[in-house]
């Protein structure tokens, strides 16, 4: 057993704290006399950050390198900035390439690549009217023939972003029955369509406000469904660009810290200092002000890291550290049913980060092993 001492530990969403904690066999245990003691020099310890939307990082895009090595590069890059669990996100592409991505995630989990917790499949069951930077020529209507493929991952969590107008409630219910978590996104759905999807089992919204039908007079759309339905959580990109501060504050007031989930929507330039340009399928993307744009000026993900999202939430929402940290750890873990992550209580995985007073990541530990 290792006991970490002389620190300020935020244990979870309830704001509880401690001055020490103990780890054994990769999990948090009741404090006792440890075989080893590590003095953290009065630094802050947070539960490891959990990111549900990571397209890439460290110079690698998951779609371009759907391999174990690609996943290892992405996860290691984000671990340096406090992410201890992530869902590598595969955006709209050919279905045979999606098969390779799912197989790579399964292999990475099987061999214990630190930080890989499952997969986020964002497309191709999306709406052309809200395509964003996705390739709409590859969009499909969800059919029975897709269910086995989409629920093929074993050993990890699966999140699927889809548009209700591209997937019937019956098929959404069928995916949920297979253990898949469904989020609404890239959708021009009406309130009624979004509510029907929620009734069928959809429980999340992908990058709230972005690429979804807004609230307008007599038509609340996807945004209205997200803000009003307490059965759902909503991912949000708190980079100060994707979502205006006022909209961020409205979302926080409606969803609360338990159901508003910080995500990065990170692209290859994230977690890679000094690199602001990447290429994909012949298109050039540029990062500026923490967000990424294609040559047509369309927002195309971010260069955000999770610890930066936590700092932004504190500043933009005027909330204390424990609340912002919970939105980046406890809330996403709960959204995906990762019950042993996102907290530092006995029995939980020993996934945690050590930060300084400016909230820069100094150490990252996954399963009781320091990885960054």
N, C-alpha and C positions, 0 to 999 in steps of 0.2 A: 504493500500500500504506500502511496505517495501522498503527503499532505502539503498543500500549498498554503502558505501563511503570509501575514503582513500585506493584505490586499483588501480591496473593497469589491466584494462579489455581489453582483446582481443576479439572483437565482432564477427569476422568471417574471411573468407578466404582472404579478401582484405587487411588484416593487420591493419584495422582501430582499434583504441583503445579509451578508455575513462577512466576517473578517478572515475566514479560512474555509477550506473544503478538502476532501480527500477523494482519491481515485484508486481503484483496484480493478484489474482485469478489464480495463477499458470503460468502466462505468463509475459514476459518482456513488460514493458509499457514505454511510454515517461516519462522521469524523472520529478518529481515534488515534492511537499512537502509531504513526507511520514508520515504515522501514526507511523511508527517505523523506526529507523535508526540503521544500524549495521556497525560499524567501522571494516574494515578488516585488519587494521594494515599494510598497504602498501604491502600487498601480491598480487599475480597475480591471476586473474580470467580467466578461459578458458571456451569456450563452452563445454558442456558435451561430453565425448568421446563415439563414436558409433562403436560397434564391430559387424561385420557381420558373424563371425565364432567363436562360443564358444561351444565347445563340453562339457565342464564342468569347475568346479572350486570349491574351498572350500571343496574338498574331494568327490564331487558328479559328476558322469558322466550322462549326459542326457539320453543316451541309457539305462543305468541301472535303472534310476529313472525318467521315463517319466510322472511325476506327478506335480501338482501345488507346492507341498512342495519341490520337487527337483528343480524346476525352481526358487523358492524363495531363496533357498540356493545358487544356482549358481549366481543369479543376485546380491544378497547381498554381496557375496564374491568379485565379480568384482567391485561393487560400491565403495568398500574401496580403489580401485586403479584407480578411475576416470571414470569408464564406467557407463554412465547414460542410455544407450539404447543398447540392444544386441539382436541378433538372435540366440537363442539356436539351436545348430546344431545337427541334428539326422543323424548319419552315417549309412551306409548300414546295414540293419537288416530285420527281417520278416515284411511283410506289415501290419499285424494286430498290431504289436508293433508301427509301424509308425502311424497308426490310433490313438492309445492311446496318442502318442506324440503330434499330431496335436490337439486333444481334450484338452490336458493339457494346451497347449499354449493358446487356445481359452478361456478356463476357467480363466487362469491367467490374460489375458488381460481384461476380463469382470469384474473381481473383483479388478483390478487395482494393481496387483503386480508390484512394482516399477522396471522399467528397461526392462521389456519384451515387445519387439516391433514387434515380429513376429516369424517366424521359417525359418531355413535354412535346407533344405533336401539335404544331400550330399550322393547320391546313392539311390537306387541300380542300376541306369542306367549308369554304368561306364564301362570302358574297362579293361579287365583282364591284359593286357600288362602293364598298369599303375595303378595297384590296390593299391600300397602303403601298408598301414596296413589294408585295407578293406578286408572283407571276400568275395573273388571272387565267392564262391559257391552260394552266394545269389544274384549275379548280374542278371539283367533282361534286355531285350529289351523293350523300352518304347512302349506301345500300347494304342490304343484308350480307352481300358478298365481301364487305369490308370488315365485318365485325371480328373475325378470327385474327386478321392481321393487326388490327388496332389494339387488341387485348392480348397480344402474344407475349409481352414481357413477363418474365418470371423473376421473382426475387427483388423487385423494386416497384416504385409507384409510377402510374401512368396518368398524365394529365393531357386531355385533348381539348384544344380550342376549336370551336366550330360556330357557324352561324345558324340560328334556328331555321332560317329560310332554306338552308341546304341540308337539313337533317330533321326527319319527322320525330315527333314526341315518342313514338313507339321505338324507334331505333336509339334515341337517347336513353330511354329506359332500359333497352337491351344492353347498351354499353355499361350503364351504371350497375346492372345486375352482374356484370363480369368483373366488377371491382375497379372500373375506370372512373376517374374524376373528370367531370365535364365542365368546361368554362365557356361562356359566350364571348365571342370576339370577332372582329372584322365582319360586322353584321349591320345591316340596315333594317333590322327587324322592328316591327311595331311593338308596342307594349304588350299587346295580346299574344303575339308570337313569342316574345321573350318570357312572359309568364307561363305559357304552355310548356316551354322548354324547362323552366324551373320546376313546374309541377311534375314533369317527367323525370327529374333527377339532376338537372344541371345545378351546380352549386357555386360556380365562380364566374368572374368577369375578367377578361384579359385586358391589361393596360386600360383601365377605366378612362373614359372620355376619348381615347384615341381610336380612330377607325371604328366608331360605332355610332348608331343613330342618336342624335342629341335630344335634349328636351326642348321642344318648341310648343307654341300655343296649340292646345288640344291634342298634342302628340308627344307623350313623355318618352317614347322610344326606349332603346336599351339603357341609356343613362338613367332614365326614370325608374326602370325596373331594378337596376343595380342599387340605386340610392334608397329605394323604398322597401325592398324585400329583405327582411331580416334572416331569411334562410340562406342568404348568399354572402360570400366574401368577394372582395374586389382587389385585384392587383393594381398597383399604381406606380408610375415612374416618377419619382420625386427628384428630378434633376433640375427643376426650375425652368425647363424648356417645354417638355411634353405637356405639362399641366400647369396652368397659371396658379399662383399662390392662393387666390380666392377660391378656385375650384378645388384645390387640395384641401382647404379648410372646410368647405362644404362637405366633401367626401368624408372627412374625419368626423364631422358632427353627425353625419347620417350613419356611418358604419361603425364608428368607434375603433379603438386600437385592437379589439379582438377580431374584427372582420375587414380591416383595411390593411392590405399586405404590401409591404415594400418589395419591389422587384427592380431589376436593372434593365432587362431587355438588352443585355450587353452584346456588343459586336466584337470582332477580332481586335480592334484597337483598345478595348477596355483592359485594364490591368496590365498595360504595356506603355510605360511612360515614354513620351517623345514620338509616338507613332499615331498619326492622325488620318492616314489614308489606307484603305483596303479595297480589294477588287473582288467582284463575284459575278460570274456569268457575263463577263464583258462590260459590266457597269463599274464605275468608280464611285466610291463612297468616301465622304470626308467628315471628320469629327471636328466640331467647333462648339464651344460653350458646353461641352459634356454630352452633346447629342450628335447623331450621325445623320447625314443627308445624302441623297443621291444627286445625280447631275441635274435632275428636273426639280430639285428643291423639295423633294418629299422626305419627311422624317422617316428614318430607316434604322430604328434602334438607337442605342446610346453607347457612350463610353464610360458609363457610370459603374462604380463599385458599390457593394453593399454598405461598407462602412461610410462611404460618402453619402449614401442615401440616408443613413441614420443621422449624420451631421445635418443634412438638409432638412430632415423632418423636425429636428430640434429647433432649427432656425425659422423655418417657414410656418410651423404649427405652434411654436412656442410651448412645446411639451418638454417634460424632463427626460433625461437619458433613459430611465427605465421604461418609459412608454415607447419612445422611438426604437429602442432595442427590441422590445417585445414585438413591434410591428415588423421587424426584420428577422425574428427568430421564432417566438412562440406562435404568432399568428399564422405564418406560412406552414409551420410544422403541423399545426392543428388542421389547417385547410386540407392538407394532403394525408391526414391520418398517420403522420410520423410521430407517434405518441411519445417516443423516447428521445426526441430531439427538441431543441428550442427551449430548454430549461436546464438548470443545474441543481436538481433535487435528487435524493437517493434513488437509484435505479435507472436514472437517465444515462444515455451515452455521455462519455466524458469528452464532448465537443465544446470547446470554449476558446475565447480569444482574450489576450491581454492587451490593453490599450493604455495610452498615456492620457493626460488631462485634456489634450487637444483632440482626442479620439483618433489618433493614428495607430494602426495595428502594429504591435511589437512582436507578438507571438501568436501562432495559431496551432491548436491541438485538436486532433481528430481521433476519437476512440482512445484517448489517453496517451497518444503519441504526438510529439511535436513535429509538424510538417512544414512550418514556415516561421 
